[in-house]
Amino acid sequence: MKPSKKALAIALPVLLALGACGTGDGGGGETSGTGGGGTGGGEASNELTVWTWDPAFNIYAMQEAEKVYQKDHPDFKLNIVETPWDDLQTKLTTLAQSQSYDELPDIFLMQNNAYQKNVANYPELFTDITGSGINFADFPESVTAYSTVDGKNYGVPFDAGTAIGAYRTDLLEEAGLKIDDFTDIDYAKFIELGKQIKDKTGKPLLSGQAGSSDTIMMMLQSAGASLFDDAGKPTITNNDALLKSIDTYKQMVDAGIFLEVNSWDEYVATIVNGDVAGTINGVWIAGTIQTAKDQSGKWNITNLPKLDGVANATNYSANGGSSWGVSSNANVELAQDFLKSTFAGSKELYDTILPASGAVANWIPAGSSDVYKQPQEFFGGQPVFEKVVEFGTKVPKNNTGAYYYEGRDAVSAAITQIIQGADPAGALEEAQKNVEFAMN
Amino acid sequence: MTKSIARLPGYIFLTIFAIFSLFPLYFMAVSATNTSKDVLASRLIPGGNLINNFKALTAAQDLGSALWYSALYAVGITVLALIICSIAGYGFEIFHSKGKDFLMSILLLAMMIPFAAIMIPLFQMFAKFSMVNSAWAVILPAISTPFLIMLFRQSSRNFPHEIIEAARIDGLGELSIFTRIYMPTMKATYAAAAVITFMTAWNNFLWPKVILIKNEYQTMPMLVSNLSAGYVTDFGVLMLAVLIASLPAMIVFLALQRSFAEGMTGAIK
C-alpha cells in the first residue's frame, strides 16, 4: 500500500504536467499554428522579416520602403515585428548565446553606438554586406564608421543622429540675441551668452539628465575624439579633449546655464514646458520639441559650439542614430537588393518619410531634393532638414569602440563625482580602471 | 474617548502613508485623461483627452489582442500552477519518504537562481522542441515554482492529518481525499497562491519577450514597452496603457484580498 501512495504522489504532478504538454498540440494550435517556428529566412522567397521599433518613425519608414520596393516587385512583402531597442538587444544576445540563429529576422535595426560591440562579440549574427552593391560612399564617413568593422560594412545607415543646437528665438530676443549669435561660436562665447540669457529671462540655456554623458560624448565627437584609441584600448586618462569637455560641462552647470534634471522624462518636460531656452541633441529631438504646439514658430536651429583649445575641434557632432543590419539567417540577396533600392537608393522614399515623420536621411543624395529645402513653419521658416543634411556631412568620424557603453557609463560616474567637486584626473583614472576591468 | 485620542498619531501616520502609496495610482489614472504636455506639466486634475488617448493607443497598438494573450497566459499559468504546486506541497507534507526533505532543499536552492541565468538554456530547449513562438513556451516554465510548493507545504502543516486517516478508513481514495477534502479546506491558500501567480504571470515581461517573436502574441507589458521605445513618447497614451495593464491585476487582488491575507498567514477554517 505504501509504495503505491508514494508513487501516486510523484506520478500525479508528472502526469498533469505531461497532460499539459499533450493538450499543447491541440490547444496551442490556434496560437502557434500560423507561426510554425522560424521567422527569418524561413518564409516565402519574396518575404522579409524586420525587427525594429517606433511606429511613428522606423516602422513607418519601413512600411513606406515596402511600398517603394513593391512598385518593381509586386509580390514583395515585409513582415515588421515591433521590438523596442532594449528588447531587440536582449533577443539578439539570447539567440547568439543559444546559437538559435534560425530564429533571427532578415533585417534588424541597431543603434549605431551598439554596432561595434555586437559585431565584435557576436559576428555570427551578421552578414557582411560590403559586396552587396550598396554604395556606402553615399553616406557620410562618420556614419558608416559605426557599422564598419575591419573595413567590412555590416549596416546601412538610416536615421541620422546629427546634432543640432535648437534655441527659443523669443527668449533669445528678450536677451537681445539672435540665432546668428549662436552660429559658429566656441563654448567660451556660448557660456557668456548663456549667462546673458539667464540674467534677462531667468532661464537656463540647456538641460540634461544628471549622470548622463550624452553632452560630453557629443563634445568629444565634435573634435573627432573618443574614449578609445584605434586599437580599441580605453584612453580615458590623459585625454585632452575629454578633460576639456568635462571642464566645459562643469562650467556650464556651475554657472546655472545647464540645468541638470533626474530623468529623461524631466528633460523632455523642461523643453516642452518652456523651462529652458534651448537644447543640444541629435536632430531626432526635433520630434519632441514639436509636441509643444504652442511654441510653433519660436524655435530656430544652428550648429554646435566648438571646444576651445582642442585640436580638430569643429561645430558639428552626432548623438545616436541607427542602421539596418542584415542577419546571418537572411534571404541575403533579397534583403540586400531591398535595402539598396530603398534606404540606399530611393529619393522618393526619403521625400515621403521626411515630412511625415521627420526622419532625416543619412543618404547624401536625398538632401538635394526639394522636400529638404522646404521651410519649416515650426522652426520659424528655416529649411531645417537641408541644414541638418549639410551638418551631417561635416561631422568628424570617431571610434565608438566595442566597449562604448562601458566607457560611457564609467565616464558618467566620473562626471557625477567631478560635478560634486572631485579631482577630474583621479575620477577619470578610476573610470579608466573600471573600463579596463570590464574589458578583461 | 481617551483611547481614540491615543490612536490619533497612528491614524495620521497611516493616512500620510496611504496618500503616499495611493498618489502614483491617482496620478496614473488622471494622466490617462490628459495630453502628453499636461502630463509633463504634472497636471493633477482630470482632463478631457481620454478618448483621444484611447484612439491613439488603439491606432498604434493592437490592444484587444494584447489583453487576450495576457489573459490567456496568466489564467493558463495560474490554473496549472495551482493544480501542480498544491499537489506537490500536499505530497511533501502528508506522505513520508526519506528523501523528501533533501528534495525540498534542492527545490528551495533553485529559488535562488536568477531567471537570467537559466534563460539561455531554456531558450535552447524550447528551440530544440520547435516551441518558440507558442503559448506553451510562455506557460510551461511558470507552472511549477518552488515558492508555491513551499507555500502549499507550509499551509498543509496545519491541515489535520486525522481527517485523512478518517477518510481512508471510510474508504475514500487518495485522489478523492485531495479533491474532496483538502482542496475545499485550503481555499484561502489557493486564493493567496492564485493572486501571487496571476500577478507575476500578468506582469511577466522578459521571458515572453524573448520567446515570443511574432507581434500577434504580444502581451500588455510588451505593448507598454513599445509605447515608450520611440523618439517621441506620448505620456497620456502611455499612462492610459499602463492603467489598462494594471486593472486586471488590481481586480484579481481586490476580489481575493480577504482570502489572500488568510492564506498568507496560514489560517484554516
Interface residues (C-beta under 8 A of the other chain):
Chain A: K5 K6 L8 A9 I10 L12 P13 L16 A17 A20 C21 G24 G27 G28 T31 S32 T34 G35 G37 G38 T39 W53 D54 P55 A56 F57 I80 V81 E82 P84 W85 D86 D87 T90 K91 T94 L95 Q97 S98 Q99 S100 E103 D265 V268 A269 V272 N273 W284 I285 G287 T288 T291 A292
Chain B: S36 K37 L40 A41 A60 Y69 L72 L80 I83 I84 I87 A88 Y90 G91 I94 F95 S97 M119 I120 P121 F123 Q124 A127 S130 M131 V132 N133 S134 A135 W136 I139 L140 I143 S144 E174 L175 L206 K209 V210 I213 K214 N215 E216 Y217 Q218 M222 S225 N226 S228 A229 G230 Y231 V232 T233 D234 F235
